[in-house]
Amino acid sequence: LKELHMVSTNLLTVEPHALGGLRQIRVLNLSNNDLVTLEESSFHSVNSLETLRVDGNPLSCDCRLLWILQRRRTLNFDGKMPVCAGPPEVQGYLLSMFTDSALFDYFTCQKPKIRNRKLQQVTAHEGQPVSFLCRAEGEPTPAIIWISPQRRRITSKSNGRITVLPGGTLEIRYAQVTDSGTYICIASNAGGNDTYFATLTVKGQPVDSALFVNRSLYAVDFNDTGLNSTRVFLKFTLDLTTILVSTAMGCITFLGVVLFCFLLLFV
C-alpha cells in the first residue's frame, strides 16, 4: 500500500507502530480529524513519505511534531500547511512560519517524572484486591503502563483481573499467589520515560486440617490386550462426619442381624 486516505473520520489518535506495516507509504492524508499529534514512531520509516496532509486537526506543536518540522521543506503538504492549535504561545501559527533556530525553543517536551516515589510493599491474602499508585507529570501527558513479575505488559486496555485504571493506578482483583513479585511502572512520552517499582506478596489461604482425617490410596491395574498396562491411582478422602455415619449404619445393621437370628431360634 502506497497511499492511505482517512479524511473526516473523527480519528483521535494514531498509536505507535500503527503504520509500521506500510513500509512503502508515499501519500498519507489524515486531514480534518481530531488528531492532537502524529508521532514518527507510528511509522516503520518516514523516508518514503512524500505527501502528508494533517491540516484540519487540533495539532499540539511540541516535540512530537518535530520530525514534520524538520522535513517541512521536502514534504508536500498539498498546499494545506498544518496549523498549531497549541500551546497558547504558538496557537494559529503555520508550520512554515517557524525558523530553524526557533524549532528547539517551541517544539520541546518535558520528560515524565513520577511524583510519589515512596516504596510500596504490599502483603495480601489470596482473593483480596490490591492496587498500586503511579502518578506522573510531564508534557505531553505521559502514558503509563505496568510490567508484571512475569514480564507481561499491562495497560488500560488489558482485560481480566489485572488492569491499569485512568491515572495510572494498577488494579489487581482477586489476588493470587502467582501474582507475587515486583511490578514496574513506566511513564513515557516523546521526551523520555521514568520508572518506579512496587512489590507484592500474596499469601495462600490456610487449609483447615480438621476437615481431613484419613486419606487412603488404592492402585488398580487394567490390562489392555496384554501389550500395555495402565496403573490408575484413585484417592478417597474420608472426613469425620462420613466415618461417624458409616459406623452408625454398621452398628444398626449388625443389631438387626442379631435380632433376626434370635427370632429364628425362639419363635
N, C-alpha and C positions, 0 to 999 in steps of 0.2 A: 504494500500500500504506500503510495507516494503522496496522496492528498487526503486530508481529513477536514471536513467541514461540519462544525457543530455550532450553528448560529441560532441565537434566540431560543435556547433550550433550558434556560434557568440553571445553567451549570454553576455550581457553587465552588467546587474545588477540583483540582487535578492532583491526585495522590502521587507521591514519589514512585518512580518506575512505572507509572500507569501507561506511558507511551514507549516503554522500553522495547517492545516488540516491533516498533516501526523504525527499523534501522535505516531505511532509505526515504524517510519522510522529507518532502520538499516544500509542501504547502500545508499550513495549519491555520485554519480560520475558526477562532473561538469568540468572535465578536458578539456584542450585545447579550452578554450573560451576566452572572453575578460573581465573577472571579475577583478576588482580592489580590491574588498573586499567581504567578506561573513560574515554578522553580525549575532550574536547569536539571535537577535530579529526576524530573519527570521523564526525561528523555534518555535513550541509550547514548546518543551523541547529538549535539546540535550543529555539528559541522555540515550536515547535508541539508539543513533547513535554509530555504531561500526566501520564502514569503511567510510572514507572520501577521495575523490580524487578531489583536486583543483589544481593539477600540470598543467603546461602549460598555466597558467593565469598570467597576469602582476600585481601580488599582491602588494599592498602597506602595508608594515609591520608597522602598527600603532595600536592604542588601539582597533580597531575594530576586529583585529585578535587575540587579547589576549586570548580569550576563546579557540582557537585552540592550542595556545602555551601551555596553562595550561594543556591541555589534550594530548599533543604530545606523551606522553609515553604510553597512554592507547588506543588512536585511532589507527586504522590500516590504513595506507596510501597506502597499497598495493604495497609497495616498491618504491613508487613515492613521495618522500618528497617534499613539496612545497618550492618554491624559492622566495625570496624577489626581486621585481623589483624596489623598492624604499622604503623609501627615499634614497638619494645617499650614506649615510654613512653605509647602510647595504645592498646595492644592490648586488645581487648574493649570499647572504647568504642563506643556507638551514635553515629551521626552527629548525632542530635538533642541529644546532651549537650554539644556544643561551642557556646560563646558566640561572638558576632560578634568580640569583642576577641581571642579565642584562635585564630581561624582562621589568621592570618598568623604565629602562633607555632609551630604544628604543621604546617600544610599548606604546607610550603616545599620548594623543590628547590635542589640545588646545581648551578650551571651547569657544563657539561663543561669540562675542562681537559686538553689533550693534554700528556702528561708529557714525552716526549723530543722536543724541537724542533730537534735537530741536523739541519742541512740534509743531505738525501740526494740526491746527484748520482751517478747510475749510468751507466756506459758498458758496453754489452754487444754481443756479436756476434749476428747473426741466428741464431735457433734455440736460444739459451741461455735458461734460466729466470731470471726476475727477481722479486724481492719487495721491497716497501716496508713498513716497520713503522709502525703508528699506534696507540698506546695512549692511552686517555683514562680519566679518573676523573670521577665526578660522582654525584649522587643525584637521581633514579634512574639506574641504569646507562645510560650513553649508547649510542645506536645509532650505528654507524659505516658510512658509505658513502664511495665514492670517485667523483670525476668525472674522466673521461678527457680527453686533449687535444682529442678530437672532441666534447666536451661530453656524452658518454654517461654515464648513471648506472650505477654498478657496485655491486652489493650481494652479500650472501652467497647470494642466490638466483639470481645470474647464472650462466648456463651457458656453456661454451666455454672458450677459452684463458685468459680473464681473469676472476677472481672474488675475493671477499673471504673470507678464512678466519676462523674463530672467533677473536675477539680483535682483529680489525680489520686484519690484515695483507693487503695487496694482493698477489696472486699472478698473475704472467704466465708462462704456459707457452709455450715456443717463441716467443720474442720476434721480432717482425717490424719492419722499418724503419718501417712506418706507425704503430708504437706509440710512436715518439719524441715527446717533448713534456713538458709539465708536468701532473702529476696532483695533484688536490686531495682531501685527506682532510677529511671533515666529520663531527665528533662532535656529536650533538644529543640533547637530552632536553627535557622540558617547561620546564626552567629556561633554555634558550638553546642556543647552539652555539659550537663552536670549530673553526678551520680550520688546515690545515697543507699545505705544498706540497713536492712531490718532483719531480725532473727525471730523465728517461730519454733516453739517446741510443743508438740501435741502429744498428750498422754492418752493411752488407750483406756477404755472403760474397764474397771475391775470386774473379774468374774466371780460370782458367788459360788464357792466350792461346796456349800451345803446342799446345792441342788443336785450334785452328782456324788453318789455314794459308792457305786461299784460299776466298773466297766469290764466287759468280757470280750475277748477277741476270738473269733472262730474262723477256721480256714476250711474251705471245701474245694475239692479238686473235681474238675469237669474234663473228661477226655473227649477230644474231637477226632474221630476216625483213627485213633491210635497214633496219629502223627504228631499232634501238638497237645499240650495240656495247659490249661489256664487255671491259675490259682486266684480265687476270689476271696477277699477278706471282708467279712461283714462285722460291723461294730454295733453292739447293742448297749444302750445306755439305760440303766435302771435307777430311778430316783427313789426316795424314801417312801413316798405315797404308793408307788407301784408295788414295792416289797410288802407293805402292810396289807394292802388289798389282796395280794396273791396269797399271803399267809392265812388271812381270814377265810378266804374261799376254800383253801385246802383243808382247814380245820372243820368247816361246815360239811364238806364232802365226806371227810373221814367219819365224823359223828353220824352222818346219815347212813353210811355203810354198816357201822356197828349196830345201829338201831334196827336196820333191815335184817341182819343176821339174828339178832335177839328174837325178833318176831317169828322167824322161821323155826327156831328151836323150841319155842314155848307155846306157840299157837297151833 
